[in-house]
Amino acid sequence: MAVSKQQAASSIRRAYAAGLRHFGENYVQEAVAKMDELADLDIEWHFIGGIQSNKTRIIAERFQWVHTVDRARIAERLNDQRPAHAPRLDTFIQVNLANEPQKSGVSIDELPELARFVSRLPRLTLRGLMFIPTVAESESRSARAFARLRELRDVLTRSGIALDSLSMGMSADFEVAIEEGATCVRIGSALFGPRAIRAR
Ligand SMILES: *Cc1c(COP(=O)(O)O)cnc(C)c1O
């Protein structure tokens, strides 16, 4: 997936012309403006930013994928607000592997319960788990974290919650993420170059 936050619609159009179809955005307003501008393209939009409750409606209405569900209340709102005519929203649960207090993501302890809850929501399809490393980690530490996420996915699948996807790996570490089983790598700067300014 191409992470197009802070990139102009014209850059997305060029990436699309080069064959990319999946684009990830972190900020709802910024994303919706680009979606409207690029409505003639057949893009699958992924929401990969932190989710506040007042943003769930736009996410449910405008995105095909969401990667950052980390609590039941947000999942329930997305489910209730997903339009009846739209296909089910493809969903990842974001996991806080190291249990860092300020980081978003569900703890490993609470993951099974949340996964069970999300898997039963009729308007969402739980596809897998997602992970964002804190800072640039060494390659071996990233590899261990990615392997851990894969194991958690496999444990859930064995417990009856079948998950087919792992969203992990960014520009700095996508090779090792793929080696450890990533099905979706989220690539921003390696495709578009450095991001100039923070959007807001
Ligand atoms: C910005 C962002 C990326 C892309 O980061 P790069 O290092 O530019 O590839 C991937 N995932 C998330 C959640 C992001 O916010």
The ligand as an ORCA input file, in Angstrom:
! r2SCAN-3c Opt
* xyz 0 1
  C       3.338      7.477      7.699
  C       3.011      6.054      7.964
  C       3.591      5.021      7.214
  C       4.619      5.242      6.124
  O       5.837      5.592      6.677
  P       7.177      5.644      5.752
  O       8.258      5.498      6.735
  O       7.153      6.967      5.078
  O       7.093      4.510      4.792
  C       3.181      3.722      7.475
  N       2.273      3.431      8.422
  C       1.700      4.400      9.171
  C       0.697      4.021     10.193
  C       2.058      5.734      8.971
  O       1.495      6.686      9.738
*
